[in-house]
């Protein structure tokens, strides 16, 4: 049995079955098909040129066709003698059906009523005659001029804003009530003061008018007066012999008066061992009333 070796051949198994050509992938569009159909339908419509929006580009006129005087004045409307149709609101009311006797009676009443109306109008004209033109002129002259609104500008482009609500101008400090307590606080303060005065009056009513000075306090007071007398006496002895000027004389007289007053006080304390003082005297001598 013989064997055949196939060394040179162009046969290929993959080429026996023919394959269909691959289709390219469809492009993904972001537009909706509804919009595309709508645009196509709009394009197919029969549109008239510049029907609604005018020309795409406004054609310029010739230089000789410039705007002339009285060229835009429209002709006046023609006058029509025929009666025009009135609106239902302006139409006169339809007269009602009346009997002839009633018509005659109403005509007589109308004549009398017309006479009275004429008389009333004449009386009104005589009594209520006013010159309204003169009145309006006087009112216009006395009328205060309108003040312009106060604004402030905050940018270089001229942006203006009202000045009053901006807070750039003082308003509250210029008021009469600025810095003053309100009325209700004043009333409250007056009520508290009256209550305090009543309490003090009740306390003072039961409080004695004066008190007795103890022996220890009397000796301390006497010693203080003597110490003051020594100091004033020392200052008096240091005065110059010549008192040729007014200030020297005044100083000398003041020291002499102080010495006399201290001597009188010392005599009264030494002469009277039992002394009563009031509250004013206690505050004057710096004594504590509750020391007892």
SEDO-919515 format. One record per residue (C-alpha): x, y, z; residue in three letters. Coordinates in Angstrom, 1 decimal. Each point is the difference from the previous one (the first is absolute). Layout:
residues N
<node c1="X" c2="Y" c3="Z" resn="ALA"/>
...
This chain:
residues 292
<node c1="0.0" c2="0.0" c3="0.0" resn="UNK"/>
<node c1="1.4" c2="3.4" c3="-1.0" resn="UNK"/>
<node c1="-0.2" c2="3.3" c3="2.0" resn="UNK"/>
<node c1="-0.3" c2="3.5" c3="-1.6" resn="UNK"/>
<node c1="1.6" c2="2.9" c3="1.8" resn="UNK"/>
<node c1="-1.8" c2="3.3" c3="-0.5" resn="UNK"/>
<node c1="2.7" c2="2.7" c3="0.5" resn="UNK"/>
<node c1="-1.2" c2="2.7" c3="-2.3" resn="UNK"/>
<node c1="-3.7" c2="1.0" c3="0.1" resn="UNK"/>
<node c1="-2.1" c2="3.1" c3="0.8" resn="UNK"/>
<node c1="-3.0" c2="-1.7" c3="1.5" resn="UNK"/>
<node c1="-1.2" c2="1.3" c3="3.4" resn="UNK"/>
<node c1="-2.9" c2="-1.4" c3="2.0" resn="UNK"/>
<node c1="-0.9" c2="3.4" c3="1.5" resn="UNK"/>
<node c1="-0.7" c2="1.5" c3="-3.5" resn="UNK"/>
<node c1="-2.5" c2="-2.7" c3="-1.0" resn="UNK"/>
<node c1="-2.9" c2="1.6" c3="2.0" resn="UNK"/>
<node c1="-0.5" c2="3.6" c3="-0.9" resn="UNK"/>
<node c1="-0.7" c2="2.4" c3="2.8" resn="UNK"/>
<node c1="-2.2" c2="3.1" c3="-0.2" resn="UNK"/>
<node c1="1.8" c2="3.4" c3="0.3" resn="UNK"/>
<node c1="-0.2" c2="1.5" c3="3.5" resn="UNK"/>
<node c1="-2.2" c2="3.1" c3="0.2" resn="UNK"/>
<node c1="1.5" c2="3.1" c3="1.7" resn="UNK"/>
<node c1="-1.5" c2="0.9" c3="3.4" resn="UNK"/>
<node c1="-2.8" c2="2.5" c3="-0.2" resn="UNK"/>
<node c1="0.8" c2="3.5" c3="1.3" resn="UNK"/>
<node c1="-1.6" c2="0.9" c3="3.3" resn="UNK"/>
<node c1="-1.7" c2="3.4" c3="-0.4" resn="UNK"/>
<node c1="-0.9" c2="2.2" c3="2.9" resn="UNK"/>
<node c1="-3.0" c2="1.5" c3="-1.9" resn="UNK"/>
<node c1="-3.5" c2="-1.3" c3="0.5" resn="UNK"/>
<node c1="-1.6" c2="-1.5" c3="-3.1" resn="UNK"/>
<node c1="-3.2" c2="2.0" c3="0.8" resn="UNK"/>
<node c1="2.0" c2="3.3" c3="-0.3" resn="UNK"/>
<node c1="1.6" c2="-1.1" c3="-3.2" resn="UNK"/>
<node c1="-3.5" c2="-0.8" c3="-1.5" resn="UNK"/>
<node c1="-1.3" c2="3.3" c3="1.2" resn="UNK"/>
<node c1="2.8" c2="1.9" c3="-1.6" resn="UNK"/>
<node c1="-0.5" c2="-1.8" c3="-3.3" resn="UNK"/>
<node c1="-3.7" c2="0.8" c3="0.1" resn="UNK"/>
<node c1="0.7" c2="3.6" c3="0.6" resn="UNK"/>
<node c1="2.4" c2="0.1" c3="-2.9" resn="UNK"/>
<node c1="-2.6" c2="-1.5" c3="-2.4" resn="UNK"/>
<node c1="-2.6" c2="2.6" c3="0.9" resn="UNK"/>
<node c1="-0.7" c2="2.8" c3="-2.5" resn="UNK"/>
<node c1="1.2" c2="3.1" c3="1.9" resn="UNK"/>
<node c1="-0.4" c2="3.5" c3="-1.2" resn="UNK"/>
<node c1="3.0" c2="2.3" c3="0.1" resn="UNK"/>
<node c1="0.1" c2="2.4" c3="3.0" resn="UNK"/>
<node c1="-3.7" c2="-0.6" c3="0.8" resn="UNK"/>
<node c1="0.2" c2="0.4" c3="3.7" resn="UNK"/>
<node c1="3.5" c2="1.1" c3="1.0" resn="UNK"/>
<node c1="0.8" c2="2.4" c3="-2.8" resn="UNK"/>
<node c1="3.1" c2="0.0" c3="-2.2" resn="UNK"/>
<node c1="3.0" c2="-1.9" c3="1.1" resn="UNK"/>
<node c1="2.0" c2="3.1" c3="-0.9" resn="UNK"/>
<node c1="-1.8" c2="3.3" c3="-0.2" resn="UNK"/>
<node c1="0.7" c2="1.6" c3="-3.4" resn="UNK"/>
<node c1="1.3" c2="3.5" c3="0.1" resn="UNK"/>
<node c1="-1.6" c2="2.8" c3="-1.9" resn="UNK"/>
<node c1="1.7" c2="2.2" c3="-2.5" resn="UNK"/>
<node c1="1.6" c2="3.2" c3="1.2" resn="UNK"/>
<node c1="-2.5" c2="2.0" c3="-2.0" resn="UNK"/>
<node c1="-2.9" c2="-1.6" c3="1.9" resn="UNK"/>
<node c1="0.7" c2="1.6" c3="3.4" resn="UNK"/>
<node c1="-2.8" c2="0.7" c3="2.5" resn="UNK"/>
<node c1="-1.8" c2="3.2" c3="-0.9" resn="UNK"/>
<node c1="-2.2" c2="2.3" c3="2.0" resn="UNK"/>
<node c1="-3.7" c2="-1.0" c3="0.3" resn="UNK"/>
<node c1="0.7" c2="-3.3" c3="-1.8" resn="UNK"/>
<node c1="-1.5" c2="-2.1" c3="2.8" resn="UNK"/>
<node c1="-3.2" c2="1.9" c3="0.6" resn="UNK"/>
<node c1="-2.9" c2="-2.2" c3="-0.7" resn="UNK"/>
<node c1="-3.1" c2="1.3" c3="-1.8" resn="UNK"/>
<node c1="-2.9" c2="0.9" c3="2.3" resn="UNK"/>
<node c1="-2.8" c2="-2.5" c3="0.5" resn="UNK"/>
<node c1="-3.0" c2="0.7" c3="-2.3" resn="UNK"/>
<node c1="-3.1" c2="1.5" c3="1.7" resn="UNK"/>
<node c1="-3.1" c2="-2.3" c3="-0.1" resn="UNK"/>
<node c1="-3.4" c2="1.6" c3="0.2" resn="UNK"/>
<node c1="-1.7" c2="-3.3" c3="0.5" resn="UNK"/>
<node c1="-0.9" c2="-1.1" c3="3.5" resn="UNK"/>
<node c1="2.6" c2="-2.3" c3="1.5" resn="UNK"/>
<node c1="-0.8" c2="-3.1" c3="2.0" resn="UNK"/>
<node c1="0.2" c2="0.7" c3="3.7" resn="UNK"/>
<node c1="1.1" c2="-2.4" c3="2.7" resn="UNK"/>
<node c1="-2.8" c2="-1.7" c3="2.0" resn="UNK"/>
<node c1="1.2" c2="1.9" c3="3.1" resn="UNK"/>
<node c1="-0.3" c2="3.4" c3="-1.7" resn="UNK"/>
<node c1="-3.4" c2="-0.6" c3="-1.6" resn="UNK"/>
<node c1="-2.9" c2="2.0" c3="1.5" resn="UNK"/>
<node c1="-2.6" c2="-2.1" c3="1.9" resn="UNK"/>
<node c1="-3.1" c2="-1.1" c3="-1.7" resn="UNK"/>
<node c1="-3.1" c2="2.0" c3="1.1" resn="UNK"/>
<node c1="-2.8" c2="-1.8" c3="1.7" resn="UNK"/>
<node c1="-3.6" c2="-0.1" c3="-1.2" resn="UNK"/>
<node c1="-2.2" c2="2.6" c3="1.7" resn="UNK"/>
<node c1="-3.6" c2="1.1" c3="-0.3" resn="UNK"/>
<node c1="-0.9" c2="3.4" c3="-1.6" resn="UNK"/>
<node c1="-1.4" c2="1.4" c3="3.3" resn="UNK"/>
<node c1="3.2" c2="-0.9" c3="1.8" resn="UNK"/>
<node c1="2.1" c2="1.6" c3="-2.7" resn="UNK"/>
<node c1="-1.9" c2="3.3" c3="0.3" resn="UNK"/>
<node c1="0.4" c2="0.0" c3="3.8" resn="UNK"/>
<node c1="3.7" c2="-0.7" c3="-0.3" resn="UNK"/>
<node c1="0.5" c2="2.7" c3="-2.6" resn="UNK"/>
<node c1="-1.6" c2="2.6" c3="2.4" resn="UNK"/>
<node c1="2.1" c2="-1.2" c3="2.9" resn="UNK"/>
<node c1="3.1" c2="0.2" c3="-2.3" resn="UNK"/>
<node c1="-0.7" c2="3.6" c3="-0.9" resn="UNK"/>
<node c1="-0.4" c2="1.0" c3="3.7" resn="UNK"/>
<node c1="3.1" c2="-2.0" c3="0.9" resn="UNK"/>
<node c1="2.0" c2="1.6" c3="-2.8" resn="UNK"/>
<node c1="-0.9" c2="3.5" c3="1.3" resn="UNK"/>
<node c1="1.1" c2="-0.9" c3="3.6" resn="UNK"/>
<node c1="3.3" c2="-1.5" c3="-1.3" resn="UNK"/>
<node c1="0.7" c2="3.2" c3="-2.0" resn="UNK"/>
<node c1="-0.6" c2="2.2" c3="3.1" resn="UNK"/>
<node c1="2.2" c2="-2.2" c3="2.1" resn="UNK"/>
<node c1="2.8" c2="0.1" c3="-2.5" resn="UNK"/>
<node c1="-0.2" c2="3.8" c3="-0.1" resn="UNK"/>
<node c1="0.2" c2="0.2" c3="3.8" resn="UNK"/>
<node c1="3.0" c2="-2.3" c3="0.1" resn="UNK"/>
<node c1="1.8" c2="2.1" c3="-2.6" resn="UNK"/>
<node c1="-0.6" c2="3.1" c3="2.0" resn="UNK"/>
<node c1="1.0" c2="-1.6" c3="3.4" resn="UNK"/>
<node c1="2.8" c2="-2.4" c3="-1.0" resn="UNK"/>
<node c1="2.1" c2="2.0" c3="-2.4" resn="UNK"/>
<node c1="3.7" c2="-0.8" c3="0.4" resn="UNK"/>
<node c1="3.0" c2="0.8" c3="-2.1" resn="UNK"/>
<node c1="1.6" c2="-3.4" c3="-0.2" resn="UNK"/>
<node c1="2.8" c2="1.2" c3="-2.3" resn="UNK"/>
<node c1="1.1" c2="2.5" c3="2.6" resn="UNK"/>
<node c1="-0.2" c2="-2.5" c3="2.7" resn="UNK"/>
<node c1="2.2" c2="-2.5" c3="-1.9" resn="UNK"/>
<node c1="2.5" c2="2.7" c3="-0.7" resn="UNK"/>
<node c1="0.3" c2="0.9" c3="3.7" resn="UNK"/>
<node c1="0.3" c2="-3.7" c3="0.9" resn="UNK"/>
<node c1="2.7" c2="-0.5" c3="-2.6" resn="UNK"/>
<node c1="2.0" c2="3.0" c3="1.3" resn="UNK"/>
<node c1="-0.2" c2="-1.1" c3="3.6" resn="UNK"/>
<node c1="0.8" c2="-3.6" c3="-0.7" resn="UNK"/>
<node c1="3.4" c2="-1.0" c3="1.3" resn="UNK"/>
<node c1="2.4" c2="-1.2" c3="-2.7" resn="UNK"/>
<node c1="0.7" c2="-3.6" c3="-0.3" resn="UNK"/>
<node c1="3.4" c2="-0.9" c3="1.4" resn="UNK"/>
<node c1="2.2" c2="-2.4" c3="-2.0" resn="UNK"/>
<node c1="0.8" c2="-3.4" c3="1.5" resn="UNK"/>
<node c1="3.3" c2="-0.2" c3="1.8" resn="UNK"/>
<node c1="2.1" c2="-2.8" c3="-1.4" resn="UNK"/>
<node c1="3.6" c2="-1.2" c3="0.4" resn="UNK"/>
<node c1="2.2" c2="-1.6" c3="-2.7" resn="UNK"/>
<node c1="2.2" c2="-2.9" c3="0.9" resn="UNK"/>
<node c1="1.6" c2="-1.0" c3="-3.3" resn="UNK"/>
<node c1="1.8" c2="1.8" c3="-2.7" resn="UNK"/>
<node c1="-2.7" c2="-0.8" c3="-2.5" resn="UNK"/>
<node c1="-2.5" c2="2.1" c3="2.0" resn="UNK"/>
<node c1="-2.2" c2="-2.6" c3="1.8" resn="UNK"/>
<node c1="-2.2" c2="2.2" c3="2.2" resn="UNK"/>
<node c1="-1.9" c2="-1.2" c3="3.1" resn="UNK"/>
<node c1="-2.3" c2="1.9" c3="2.5" resn="UNK"/>
<node c1="1.9" c2="1.6" c3="2.8" resn="UNK"/>
<node c1="-2.5" c2="-0.2" c3="2.9" resn="UNK"/>
<node c1="-0.3" c2="-3.8" c3="0.5" resn="UNK"/>
<node c1="3.7" c2="-0.5" c3="-0.7" resn="UNK"/>
<node c1="1.2" c2="0.9" c3="3.6" resn="UNK"/>
<node c1="2.7" c2="2.5" c3="-1.3" resn="UNK"/>
<node c1="-1.8" c2="3.0" c3="1.5" resn="UNK"/>
<node c1="-0.8" c2="0.4" c3="3.7" resn="UNK"/>
<node c1="-3.8" c2="0.0" c3="0.8" resn="UNK"/>
<node c1="-0.5" c2="-1.5" c3="3.4" resn="UNK"/>
<node c1="2.5" c2="2.2" c3="1.9" resn="UNK"/>
<node c1="-1.7" c2="3.2" c3="-1.3" resn="UNK"/>
<node c1="-3.3" c2="-1.0" c3="1.4" resn="UNK"/>
<node c1="-1.3" c2="1.8" c3="3.1" resn="UNK"/>
<node c1="-0.5" c2="-3.2" c3="1.9" resn="UNK"/>
<node c1="3.6" c2="-1.3" c3="-0.7" resn="UNK"/>
<node c1="1.9" c2="-0.7" c3="3.2" resn="UNK"/>
<node c1="-3.0" c2="0.5" c3="2.3" resn="UNK"/>
<node c1="-1.7" c2="-2.7" c3="2.0" resn="UNK"/>
<node c1="-3.5" c2="-0.9" c3="-1.1" resn="UNK"/>
<node c1="-3.1" c2="1.1" c3="1.8" resn="UNK"/>
<node c1="-0.9" c2="-3.3" c3="1.5" resn="UNK"/>
<node c1="3.5" c2="-0.2" c3="1.7" resn="UNK"/>
<node c1="-0.4" c2="3.5" c3="1.4" resn="UNK"/>
<node c1="-3.4" c2="-0.9" c3="1.5" resn="UNK"/>
<node c1="1.5" c2="-3.2" c3="1.5" resn="UNK"/>
<node c1="2.9" c2="2.1" c3="1.4" resn="UNK"/>
<node c1="-2.5" c2="2.5" c3="1.5" resn="UNK"/>
<node c1="-2.0" c2="-2.8" c3="1.6" resn="UNK"/>
<node c1="3.2" c2="-1.5" c3="1.5" resn="UNK"/>
<node c1="1.1" c2="3.4" c3="1.4" resn="UNK"/>
<node c1="-3.4" c2="0.6" c3="1.5" resn="UNK"/>
<node c1="0.1" c2="-3.4" c3="1.7" resn="UNK"/>
<node c1="3.5" c2="0.7" c3="1.4" resn="UNK"/>
<node c1="-1.0" c2="3.4" c3="1.3" resn="UNK"/>
<node c1="-3.0" c2="-1.6" c3="1.8" resn="UNK"/>
<node c1="2.3" c2="-2.6" c3="1.6" resn="UNK"/>
<node c1="2.5" c2="2.6" c3="1.1" resn="UNK"/>
<node c1="-2.9" c2="2.1" c3="1.5" resn="UNK"/>
<node c1="-1.3" c2="-3.0" c3="1.9" resn="UNK"/>
<node c1="3.5" c2="-0.8" c3="1.3" resn="UNK"/>
<node c1="0.7" c2="3.7" c3="1.0" resn="UNK"/>
<node c1="-3.3" c2="0.2" c3="1.8" resn="UNK"/>
<node c1="0.9" c2="-2.6" c3="2.5" resn="UNK"/>
<node c1="3.7" c2="1.0" c3="0.2" resn="UNK"/>
<node c1="1.0" c2="2.4" c3="2.8" resn="UNK"/>
<node c1="1.1" c2="3.5" c3="-1.0" resn="UNK"/>
<node c1="3.2" c2="0.1" c3="2.0" resn="UNK"/>
<node c1="2.3" c2="-2.2" c3="2.0" resn="UNK"/>
<node c1="2.3" c2="0.3" c3="3.1" resn="UNK"/>
<node c1="3.8" c2="0.2" c3="-0.5" resn="UNK"/>
<node c1="1.9" c2="-2.2" c3="2.2" resn="UNK"/>
<node c1="2.9" c2="1.1" c3="2.2" resn="UNK"/>
<node c1="2.5" c2="-1.7" c3="-2.2" resn="UNK"/>
<node c1="-1.3" c2="1.8" c3="-3.1" resn="UNK"/>
<node c1="0.0" c2="3.3" c3="1.8" resn="UNK"/>
<node c1="3.6" c2="-0.3" c3="1.1" resn="UNK"/>
<node c1="1.1" c2="-1.1" c3="-3.5" resn="UNK"/>
<node c1="-1.8" c2="3.0" c3="-1.5" resn="UNK"/>
<node c1="1.6" c2="2.3" c3="2.6" resn="UNK"/>
<node c1="3.5" c2="-1.3" c3="-0.7" resn="UNK"/>
<node c1="-0.5" c2="0.4" c3="-3.8" resn="UNK"/>
<node c1="-1.1" c2="3.6" c3="0.5" resn="UNK"/>
<node c1="3.1" c2="0.8" c3="2.2" resn="UNK"/>
<node c1="2.3" c2="-1.6" c3="-2.6" resn="UNK"/>
<node c1="-1.6" c2="2.2" c3="-2.8" resn="UNK"/>
<node c1="0.4" c2="3.1" c3="2.3" resn="UNK"/>
<node c1="3.7" c2="-0.8" c3="0.4" resn="UNK"/>
<node c1="0.6" c2="-0.3" c3="-3.8" resn="UNK"/>
<node c1="-1.9" c2="3.2" c3="-0.7" resn="UNK"/>
<node c1="1.9" c2="1.8" c3="2.8" resn="UNK"/>
<node c1="3.3" c2="-1.2" c3="-1.5" resn="UNK"/>
<node c1="-1.0" c2="1.3" c3="-3.4" resn="UNK"/>
<node c1="-1.1" c2="3.3" c3="1.5" resn="UNK"/>
<node c1="3.3" c2="0.5" c3="1.8" resn="UNK"/>
<node c1="1.9" c2="-0.6" c3="-3.2" resn="UNK"/>
<node c1="-1.6" c2="3.0" c3="-1.7" resn="UNK"/>
<node c1="2.3" c2="3.0" c3="-0.9" resn="UNK"/>
<node c1="0.0" c2="3.1" c3="2.1" resn="UNK"/>
<node c1="-1.0" c2="2.3" c3="-2.8" resn="UNK"/>
<node c1="-3.4" c2="-0.6" c3="-1.6" resn="UNK"/>
<node c1="0.3" c2="2.6" c3="-2.7" resn="UNK"/>
<node c1="-1.8" c2="-2.0" c3="-2.8" resn="UNK"/>
<node c1="-3.6" c2="-0.9" c3="-0.3" resn="UNK"/>
<node c1="0.6" c2="-3.9" c3="-0.2" resn="UNK"/>
<node c1="2.0" c2="0.2" c3="3.2" resn="UNK"/>
<node c1="-2.8" c2="1.8" c3="1.8" resn="UNK"/>
<node c1="-2.6" c2="-2.4" c3="-1.2" resn="UNK"/>
<node c1="2.1" c2="-3.0" c3="1.1" resn="UNK"/>
<node c1="0.5" c2="1.5" c3="3.5" resn="UNK"/>
<node c1="-3.7" c2="0.7" c3="0.5" resn="UNK"/>
<node c1="-0.9" c2="-3.5" c3="-1.2" resn="UNK"/>
<node c1="2.4" c2="-1.6" c3="2.6" resn="UNK"/>
<node c1="-1.3" c2="2.3" c3="2.8" resn="UNK"/>
<node c1="-3.6" c2="-1.0" c3="-0.8" resn="UNK"/>
<node c1="0.9" c2="-3.7" c3="0.1" resn="UNK"/>
<node c1="1.8" c2="0.4" c3="3.3" resn="UNK"/>
<node c1="-3.0" c2="1.7" c3="1.5" resn="UNK"/>
<node c1="-2.4" c2="-2.7" c3="-1.3" resn="UNK"/>
<node c1="2.2" c2="-2.8" c3="1.4" resn="UNK"/>
<node c1="0.3" c2="1.7" c3="3.4" resn="UNK"/>
<node c1="-3.8" c2="0.4" c3="0.2" resn="UNK"/>
<node c1="-0.5" c2="-3.7" c3="-0.9" resn="UNK"/>
<node c1="2.5" c2="-1.1" c3="2.6" resn="UNK"/>
<node c1="-1.7" c2="2.1" c3="2.7" resn="UNK"/>
<node c1="-3.4" c2="-1.5" c3="-0.8" resn="UNK"/>
<node c1="1.2" c2="-3.6" c3="0.1" resn="UNK"/>
<node c1="1.9" c2="0.6" c3="3.3" resn="UNK"/>
<node c1="-3.0" c2="1.8" c3="1.6" resn="UNK"/>
<node c1="-2.7" c2="-2.5" c3="-1.0" resn="UNK"/>
<node c1="0.7" c2="-3.7" c3="0.7" resn="UNK"/>
<node c1="-3.4" c2="-1.2" c3="-1.2" resn="UNK"/>
<node c1="-0.5" c2="0.8" c3="-3.7" resn="UNK"/>
<node c1="-2.7" c2="-1.1" c3="-2.5" resn="UNK"/>
<node c1="0.5" c2="0.3" c3="-3.7" resn="UNK"/>
<node c1="-2.3" c2="-0.5" c3="-3.1" resn="UNK"/>
<node c1="0.7" c2="-2.1" c3="-3.1" resn="UNK"/>
<node c1="1.3" c2="3.0" c3="-1.9" resn="UNK"/>
<node c1="2.5" c2="0.6" c3="2.8" resn="UNK"/>
<node c1="1.1" c2="-3.6" c3="0.0" resn="UNK"/>
<node c1="0.7" c2="0.0" c3="-3.7" resn="UNK"/>
<node c1="1.9" c2="3.3" c3="0.5" resn="UNK"/>
<node c1="2.3" c2="-1.5" c3="2.7" resn="UNK"/>
<node c1="0.2" c2="-3.4" c3="-1.7" resn="UNK"/>
<node c1="-1.5" c2="-1.9" c3="2.9" resn="UNK"/>
<node c1="-1.6" c2="-3.4" c3="-0.3" resn="UNK"/>
<node c1="-3.5" c2="0.1" c3="1.5" resn="UNK"/>
<node c1="0.0" c2="-3.8" c3="0.6" resn="UNK"/>
<node c1="3.2" c2="0.1" c3="2.1" resn="UNK"/>
<node c1="-2.1" c2="-0.5" c3="3.2" resn="UNK"/>
